[in-house]
């Protein structure tokens, strides 16, 4: 079979409906029926999430469009070296939280967000506000990327251009499914569905990948180990310099600047944090390694995989599976992709909700004190309990409204990206990770260096954003690998330079 298997519109909608109903049923059975309406449960699971479910959620929320599509694309284009430089930094980006998460819980045990910590640490409203942009932007892009990638997959399987009305409707449905079950019980629903989605992804891969290899033949995998223009040497210097440096910076920066990870750092039991993030990193790593095999098969000259016109190159894995396996396995493969996309969509919604409820909404000093007393388990009077309940209702309304607006904006941006020529998933991924890199260094320093100053962070981030980011975008437009690497390094080094050049005076640090 030399063409991509296509699905009927009715079958596609039925598949989406079935997936949505399963996720809603899981949410109802394990979360909704408990009828808990506290903000602490909605935003951070009352800080009682265990390492196994927490680690599963960490892995599932990190298995988003780049993990599913770009991993296969890198293996297809750059061979073993490409897959190595995608997988290892991705795992490191999660494993680093085995150190960072316990640290922030020691410094701010009743926290909710990283910007909240920055505002507390530096006592600066302007830096706190500055931080909110990349943190909200990252969640918006996490929604956009999932909808864009999911829309492309379904359009490919429907055999229609992604900008046609039918494909646009499927994109809207992709966003609506996680939004509905996330509105029900927030972060708790994310933990439950993430576990289920991770299980489905791993089971699907353990069935489909060996089957694809058996059908194509192990010689096909061997023939594609170098990719179409890559290398079997995982430490190939040219690929390590161009792809490796940029990918490593982007992934680690993206992880450190992603509220989804910090939210889990505040939600998982304090003693389980290290175990959860290590488990999450290992569980995640299995996914791109298995998916990379599809990229190797696609790169086999005898297989001669081709991407249909108008379809993003990152969908090479879908093309390979649809050519090798029966139609029903394509359904199974799409369900796996829906799990990967939905796990990040609901996590992005929850992360944005926690940012809004914590860093945007205004509270009186009395309300702050009441929330803190409740977190500490202090006894509240009947009047205080009523006040806390009314406060929770206000915060829940704001959190849910944020989820809705974020999904709408993400949907609109995804549609806009479809119409930008020569712009795809890989470019989206690089740009929003570079925005995240603008705050990576000061974020890590804030947890360990007492002399970090408000001025150093502010000016470092400003220069990185207004000079480094345009340099990086331009370098990608003109496709100059050396410029891309240097601009990515500039973003990291300039923030480090300003932080070190403008520290707090030692006398001020001693007084604090």
C-alpha positions as CSV (number, residue, x, y, z in Angstrom):
1,X,0.0,0.0,0.0
2,X,1.6,3.3,-1.1
3,X,-0.9,5.9,0.1
4,X,-2.0,7.0,3.5
5,X,-5.1,5.2,4.8
6,X,-8.0,7.6,5.1
7,X,-10.9,7.6,7.6
8,X,-14.5,8.7,7.1
9,X,-15.7,11.8,8.7
10,X,-18.3,9.8,10.6
11,X,-15.7,7.4,11.9
12,X,-13.4,10.2,13.0
13,X,-16.2,12.0,14.9
14,X,-17.2,8.7,16.5
15,X,-13.6,8.1,17.6
16,X,-13.4,11.5,19.2
17,X,-16.8,11.1,20.9
18,X,-15.8,7.7,22.3
19,X,-12.5,9.0,23.6
20,X,-14.2,12.0,25.2
21,X,-16.8,9.8,26.9
22,X,-14.1,7.5,28.4
23,X,-12.2,10.4,29.8
24,X,-15.5,11.9,31.3
25,X,-16.3,8.5,32.8
26,X,-12.9,8.3,34.4
27,X,-13.3,11.8,35.8
28,X,-16.8,11.0,37.1
29,X,-15.9,7.7,38.8
30,X,-12.7,8.9,40.5
31,X,-13.2,12.7,41.0
32,X,-16.6,14.2,40.3
33,X,-18.5,12.0,42.6
34,X,-16.5,13.1,45.6
35,X,-18.0,16.6,45.2
36,X,-15.0,18.4,46.6
37,X,-15.1,22.1,45.7
38,X,-12.1,23.5,47.6
39,X,-9.6,25.5,45.6
40,X,-6.8,23.5,47.1
41,X,-8.2,20.3,45.6
42,X,-9.0,22.0,42.2
43,X,-5.5,23.5,41.8
44,X,-3.1,21.2,43.6
45,X,-4.9,18.1,44.7
46,X,-4.7,19.2,48.3
47,X,-0.9,18.4,48.1
48,X,-1.7,14.7,48.6
49,X,-0.8,13.2,45.2
50,X,1.4,10.1,45.6
51,X,4.6,9.4,43.6
52,X,3.1,6.8,41.2
53,X,0.1,8.8,40.1
54,X,2.1,12.0,40.3
55,X,5.0,10.5,38.2
56,X,2.5,9.1,35.7
57,X,1.0,12.6,35.4
58,X,4.5,14.2,35.0
59,X,5.3,11.8,32.1
60,X,1.9,12.1,30.4
61,X,1.8,15.9,30.5
62,X,5.3,16.0,29.0
63,X,4.3,13.6,26.2
64,X,2.8,16.3,24.1
65,X,3.0,17.0,20.3
66,X,6.8,17.4,20.2
67,X,7.3,14.2,22.0
68,X,5.0,12.3,19.7
69,X,5.8,13.9,16.4
70,X,9.1,15.7,16.6
71,X,10.8,12.6,18.1
72,X,9.9,10.6,15.0
73,X,10.8,13.5,12.8
74,X,14.3,13.9,14.3
75,X,14.9,10.1,13.9
76,X,13.6,10.4,10.3
77,X,15.8,13.4,9.5
78,X,18.9,12.9,11.6
79,X,18.9,9.2,12.5
80,X,20.2,7.9,15.9
81,X,21.9,11.2,16.6
82,X,18.6,13.1,16.2
83,X,16.7,10.7,18.4
84,X,19.4,10.9,21.1
85,X,19.4,14.7,21.2
86,X,15.7,14.7,21.5
87,X,15.2,12.0,24.1
88,X,18.1,12.6,26.5
89,X,17.5,16.3,27.1
90,X,13.8,15.7,27.4
91,X,14.4,13.2,30.2
92,X,16.9,15.5,31.8
93,X,14.3,18.3,31.7
94,X,12.0,16.3,34.0
95,X,14.8,14.7,36.1
96,X,16.1,18.2,37.1
97,X,12.9,18.7,39.1
98,X,13.9,15.9,41.4
99,X,16.2,18.6,42.7
100,X,14.2,21.8,42.0
101,X,10.8,20.6,43.3
102,X,12.0,19.7,46.8
103,X,13.9,22.9,47.0
104,X,11.0,25.2,46.3
105,X,8.8,23.2,48.7
106,X,11.3,23.9,51.4
107,X,11.4,27.6,50.6
108,X,7.6,28.1,50.1
109,X,5.7,25.0,51.4
110,X,2.3,26.5,50.8
111,X,3.0,27.9,47.3
112,X,1.1,27.4,44.1
113,X,3.2,28.9,41.2
114,X,6.7,29.8,40.3
115,X,5.9,33.5,39.6
116,X,4.4,33.6,43.1
117,X,7.8,32.5,44.5
118,X,9.7,35.0,42.3
119,X,7.5,37.8,43.6
120,X,8.0,36.7,47.2
121,X,11.8,36.1,46.8
122,X,12.6,39.4,45.0
123,X,9.8,41.5,46.5
124,X,9.3,43.1,43.1
125,X,5.9,43.7,41.4
126,X,7.5,44.5,38.0
127,X,9.6,41.3,37.9
128,X,6.5,39.3,39.1
129,X,4.5,40.8,36.2
130,X,7.4,40.2,33.8
131,X,7.5,36.6,34.7
132,X,3.8,36.1,34.1
133,X,4.2,36.7,30.4
134,X,6.4,33.7,29.5
135,X,4.5,31.5,32.0
136,X,1.1,32.3,30.5
137,X,2.6,32.3,27.0
138,X,4.0,28.8,27.5
139,X,0.5,27.5,28.5
140,X,-1.1,29.3,25.5
141,X,1.5,27.7,23.2
142,X,1.0,24.3,24.8
143,X,-2.7,24.5,23.8
144,X,-1.9,25.9,20.4
145,X,0.7,23.2,19.6
146,X,-1.6,20.3,20.6
147,X,-4.5,21.6,18.6
148,X,-2.3,22.4,15.6
149,X,-0.7,18.9,15.6
150,X,-3.9,17.1,16.3
151,X,-5.7,18.9,13.6
152,X,-2.9,18.0,11.1
153,X,-3.1,14.3,12.1
154,X,-6.9,14.1,11.7
155,X,-6.8,16.1,8.4
156,X,-4.2,13.7,7.1
157,X,-6.3,10.7,8.0
158,X,-9.4,12.3,6.6
159,X,-7.6,13.0,3.4
160,X,-8.4,16.7,3.4
161,X,-6.5,19.9,3.8
162,X,-6.2,21.0,7.4
163,X,-7.8,24.4,6.7
164,X,-11.1,22.8,5.4
165,X,-14.2,23.2,7.6
166,X,-14.3,19.6,8.6
167,X,-10.7,19.7,9.9
168,X,-11.4,22.9,11.7
169,X,-14.4,21.3,13.5
170,X,-12.2,18.4,14.6
171,X,-9.6,20.8,16.0
172,X,-12.4,22.5,18.0
173,X,-13.5,19.1,19.3
174,X,-9.9,18.3,20.3
175,X,-9.9,21.3,22.5
176,X,-13.4,20.8,23.9
177,X,-12.8,17.2,25.2
178,X,-10.2,18.0,27.8
179,X,-11.8,21.4,28.6
180,X,-15.1,19.7,29.6
181,X,-13.6,17.1,32.0
182,X,-11.0,19.6,33.4
183,X,-13.8,22.1,34.2
184,X,-15.3,19.4,36.4
185,X,-12.6,18.9,39.0
186,X,-9.5,20.7,37.8
187,X,-6.1,19.3,38.7
188,X,-7.6,16.1,40.2
189,X,-9.2,15.2,36.8
190,X,-5.8,15.8,35.2
191,X,-4.1,13.4,37.5
192,X,-6.7,10.7,36.9
193,X,-6.9,11.0,33.1
194,X,-3.1,11.4,32.8
195,X,-2.6,8.0,34.4
196,X,-5.2,6.4,32.1
197,X,-3.8,8.2,29.0
198,X,-0.2,7.1,29.8
199,X,-1.3,3.5,30.2
200,X,-3.1,3.6,26.8
201,X,0.0,5.2,25.1
202,X,2.4,2.6,26.4
203,X,0.1,-0.3,25.6
204,X,-0.5,1.0,22.1
205,X,3.2,1.5,21.4
206,X,4.1,-1.9,22.8
207,X,1.6,-3.5,20.3
208,X,2.0,-1.2,17.3
209,X,5.8,-0.7,17.1
210,X,6.9,-4.4,17.2
211,X,4.1,-5.1,14.7
212,X,5.4,-2.3,12.4
213,X,8.9,-3.6,12.7
214,X,7.8,-7.2,11.9
215,X,5.9,-5.9,8.8
216,X,8.6,-3.6,7.5
217,X,11.5,-6.0,8.5
218,X,14.4,-5.4,10.8
219,X,16.5,-4.6,7.8
220,X,14.3,-1.6,7.1
221,X,15.0,-0.2,10.6
222,X,18.8,-0.8,10.1
223,X,18.7,0.9,6.7
224,X,17.2,4.1,8.3
225,X,19.4,4.4,11.4
226,X,21.2,7.3,9.8
227,X,18.0,9.1,8.9
228,X,17.7,10.7,5.5
229,X,20.7,13.1,6.2
230,X,21.9,12.3,9.7
231,X,24.2,9.9,11.5
232,X,24.3,6.6,13.4
233,X,26.9,8.3,15.7
234,X,24.8,9.7,18.6
235,X,27.6,12.1,19.4
236,X,28.1,13.3,15.8
237,X,29.8,16.7,16.3
238,X,27.9,18.6,13.6
239,X,24.5,17.4,14.8
240,X,25.5,17.9,18.5
241,X,26.4,21.5,17.7
242,X,23.4,22.5,15.7
243,X,20.6,20.3,16.9
244,X,21.9,19.2,20.2
245,X,22.7,22.6,21.8
246,X,19.5,24.3,20.6
247,X,17.3,21.3,21.6
248,X,18.9,20.9,25.0
249,X,18.5,24.6,25.9
250,X,14.9,24.7,24.6
251,X,13.8,21.5,26.4
252,X,15.4,22.3,29.8
253,X,14.3,25.9,29.6
254,X,10.8,24.8,28.7
255,X,10.6,22.5,31.6
256,X,11.9,25.0,34.1
257,X,9.6,27.7,32.8
258,X,6.5,25.5,32.6
259,X,4.0,26.0,35.4
260,X,2.7,22.4,34.7
261,X,5.9,21.0,36.4
262,X,5.9,23.5,39.3
263,X,2.2,22.8,39.9
264,X,3.0,19.1,40.3
265,X,5.9,20.1,42.5
266,X,3.5,21.7,44.9
267,X,0.8,19.0,44.6
268,X,2.8,15.8,45.1
269,X,3.5,14.8,48.7
270,X,6.8,16.4,49.8
271,X,8.5,13.1,50.6
272,X,7.5,11.6,47.2
273,X,8.8,14.4,44.9
274,X,12.2,13.0,43.9
275,X,10.8,9.5,43.3
276,X,7.9,11.0,41.2
277,X,10.0,13.1,38.9
278,X,12.6,10.3,38.3
279,X,9.8,7.9,37.6
280,X,8.2,10.4,35.3
281,X,11.4,11.0,33.4
282,X,12.0,7.2,32.8
283,X,8.3,6.6,31.8
284,X,8.5,9.5,29.4
285,X,11.8,8.3,27.8
286,X,10.2,5.0,26.6
287,X,7.8,6.9,24.3
288,X,10.2,8.8,22.0
289,X,12.5,5.8,21.9
290,X,9.7,3.6,20.5
291,X,8.3,6.3,18.2
292,X,11.8,6.9,16.8
293,X,11.8,3.4,15.3
294,X,9.0,4.6,12.9
295,X,11.3,7.5,11.8
296,X,14.0,5.0,11.0
297,X,11.6,2.9,8.9
298,X,10.5,6.0,7.1
299,X,14.1,6.9,6.3
300,X,14.8,3.6,4.7
301,X,15.3,4.4,0.9
302,X,13.4,1.2,0.0
303,X,10.4,2.3,2.0
304,X,10.3,5.6,0.3
305,X,8.0,7.4,2.7
306,X,6.5,10.6,1.3
307,X,4.5,13.3,3.1
308,X,1.3,14.4,1.2
309,X,1.3,18.0,0.0
310,X,0.1,20.4,2.6
311,X,0.8,18.1,5.5
312,X,3.4,18.9,8.2
313,X,6.6,16.8,7.9
314,X,6.5,15.9,11.6
315,X,3.6,13.5,10.8
316,X,6.0,11.0,9.2
317,X,5.2,8.4,11.9
318,X,1.5,8.5,11.0
319,X,2.4,8.0,7.4
320,X,4.5,4.9,8.2
321,X,1.9,3.3,10.4
322,X,-0.9,3.9,7.9
323,X,1.2,2.3,5.2
324,X,2.3,-0.8,7.1
325,X,-0.7,-1.8,9.3
326,X,-4.4,-2.5,8.9
327,X,-7.0,0.3,9.2
328,X,-8.1,-0.6,12.7
329,X,-4.5,-0.1,14.0
330,X,-4.6,3.4,12.6
331,X,-7.6,4.0,14.9
332,X,-5.5,2.6,17.8
333,X,-2.6,4.9,16.8
334,X,-4.9,7.9,16.7
335,X,-6.3,7.1,20.1
336,X,-2.7,7.0,21.4
337,X,-2.1,10.5,19.8
338,X,-5.3,11.8,21.4
339,X,-4.1,10.6,24.8
340,X,-0.8,12.4,24.3
341,X,-2.4,15.6,23.1
342,X,-5.2,15.6,25.8
343,X,-2.8,15.0,28.7
344,X,-1.0,18.2,27.8
345,X,-4.1,20.2,27.0
346,X,-5.7,19.5,30.4
347,X,-2.4,20.2,32.1
348,X,-2.0,23.5,30.3
349,X,-5.5,24.5,31.3
350,X,-4.9,23.7,35.0
351,X,-1.5,25.5,35.0
352,X,-3.1,28.6,33.6
353,X,-5.9,28.4,36.1
354,X,-3.4,28.2,39.0
355,X,-1.5,31.2,37.6
356,X,-4.7,33.3,37.4
357,X,-6.0,32.3,40.8
358,X,-2.7,32.9,42.5
359,X,-1.0,35.7,40.6
360,X,-3.7,37.7,38.9
361,X,-6.7,37.7,41.2
362,X,-6.6,40.4,43.9
363,X,-7.0,39.5,47.6
364,X,-7.1,41.5,50.8
365,X,-4.6,40.8,53.6
366,X,-7.4,39.1,55.6
367,X,-8.2,36.8,52.7
368,X,-4.5,35.9,52.3
369,X,-4.3,35.2,56.0
370,X,-7.5,33.0,55.9
371,X,-6.1,30.9,53.0
372,X,-2.8,30.4,54.8
373,X,-4.5,29.4,58.0
374,X,-6.6,26.9,56.2
375,X,-3.5,25.4,54.4
376,X,-1.8,25.0,57.8
377,X,-4.8,23.1,59.1
378,X,-5.7,25.7,61.8
379,X,-9.2,25.6,63.2
380,X,-11.6,28.2,61.6
381,X,-14.7,29.6,63.2
382,X,-18.1,29.1,61.4
383,X,-17.9,32.7,60.1
384,X,-14.4,32.1,58.8
385,X,-15.5,28.8,57.1
386,X,-18.3,30.7,55.3
387,X,-15.9,33.4,54.2
388,X,-13.4,30.7,53.0
389,X,-16.2,29.0,51.1
390,X,-17.3,32.2,49.3
391,X,-13.6,32.9,48.6
392,X,-13.2,29.5,47.1
393,X,-16.3,30.0,44.9
394,X,-14.8,33.2,43.5
395,X,-11.4,31.6,42.8
396,X,-13.0,28.6,41.2
397,X,-15.1,30.8,38.9
398,X,-11.9,32.7,37.9
399,X,-10.0,29.5,37.4
400,X,-12.6,27.9,35.2
401,X,-13.1,31.1,33.1
402,X,-9.3,31.1,32.5
403,X,-9.4,27.6,31.2
404,X,-12.2,28.5,28.8
405,X,-10.5,31.7,27.5
406,X,-7.1,29.9,27.1
407,X,-8.7,27.2,25.0
408,X,-10.4,29.7,22.8
409,X,-7.3,31.7,22.2
410,X,-5.2,28.6,21.7
411,X,-7.7,27.4,19.1
412,X,-7.6,30.7,17.2
413,X,-3.8,30.8,17.2
414,X,-3.6,27.3,15.9
415,X,-5.9,28.3,13.0
416,X,-3.7,31.3,12.3
417,X,-0.5,29.1,12.2
418,X,-2.1,26.8,9.7
419,X,-2.1,29.7,7.2
420,X,1.5,30.8,7.7
421,X,3.6,29.4,4.9
422,X,6.7,27.3,5.8
423,X,5.8,27.4,9.4
424,X,5.1,24.2,11.3
425,X,5.3,22.3,14.6
426,X,9.1,22.4,14.9
427,X,9.2,26.2,14.5
428,X,6.4,26.7,17.1
429,X,8.3,24.4,19.5
430,X,11.6,26.3,19.1
431,X,10.0,29.8,19.5
432,X,8.1,29.2,22.7
433,X,11.0,27.2,24.2
434,X,13.2,30.2,23.5
435,X,10.7,32.5,25.2
436,X,11.0,30.1,28.2
437,X,14.8,30.3,28.1
438,X,14.6,34.0,28.9
439,X,13.7,33.2,32.5
440,X,15.4,29.9,33.0
441,X,18.7,31.1,34.6
442,X,17.1,33.6,37.1
443,X,14.5,30.9,38.1
444,X,17.2,28.4,39.1
445,X,19.3,31.1,40.7
446,X,16.3,32.3,42.8
447,X,16.3,28.9,44.6
448,X,19.9,28.8,45.5
449,X,21.6,32.2,45.3
450,X,20.7,34.7,48.1
451,X,22.3,37.6,46.3
452,X,20.0,37.5,43.3
453,X,18.6,41.0,42.8
454,X,15.5,42.4,41.3
455,X,17.5,44.6,38.9
456,X,19.7,41.8,37.6
457,X,16.6,39.6,36.8
458,X,14.6,42.4,35.3
459,X,17.2,43.7,32.9
460,X,18.5,40.3,32.0
461,X,15.1,39.1,31.0
462,X,14.3,42.3,29.1
463,X,17.5,42.2,27.0
464,X,17.0,38.4,26.3
465,X,13.5,39.0,25.2
466,X,13.9,42.1,23.1
467,X,17.2,41.2,21.6
468,X,17.9,37.5,21.9
469,X,14.4,36.3,20.9
470,X,14.3,38.4,17.6
471,X,17.8,37.1,16.8
472,X,16.7,33.5,17.3
473,X,13.5,33.9,15.2
474,X,15.5,35.7,12.4
475,X,18.2,33.0,12.5
476,X,15.5,30.3,11.9
477,X,13.8,32.3,9.1
478,X,17.1,32.5,7.2
479,X,18.0,29.0,8.3
480,X,21.6,29.7,9.5
481,X,22.5,26.9,12.0
482,X,25.4,28.8,13.5
483,X,23.3,31.9,14.1
484,X,20.6,29.7,15.6
485,X,23.0,28.2,18.1
486,X,24.6,31.5,19.0
487,X,21.3,33.3,19.5
488,X,20.1,30.5,21.8
489,X,23.3,30.7,23.8
490,X,23.0,34.5,23.9
491,X,19.5,34.2,25.6
492,X,20.9,32.0,28.4
493,X,24.3,33.8,28.8
494,X,22.9,37.4,28.8
495,X,20.5,36.6,31.7
496,X,23.3,35.0,33.6
497,X,25.5,38.0,33.0
498,X,23.0,40.5,34.3
499,X,22.2,38.4,37.3
500,X,25.9,38.1,38.2
501,X,26.7,41.7,37.4
502,X,23.9,43.2,39.4
503,X,23.8,41.2,42.7
504,X,22.3,42.4,46.0
505,X,24.9,44.0,48.2
506,X,26.3,41.6,50.8
507,X,25.2,43.9,53.7
508,X,21.6,43.8,52.4
509,X,21.7,40.0,52.1
510,X,23.0,39.7,55.6
511,X,20.2,41.8,57.0
512,X,17.6,39.6,55.3
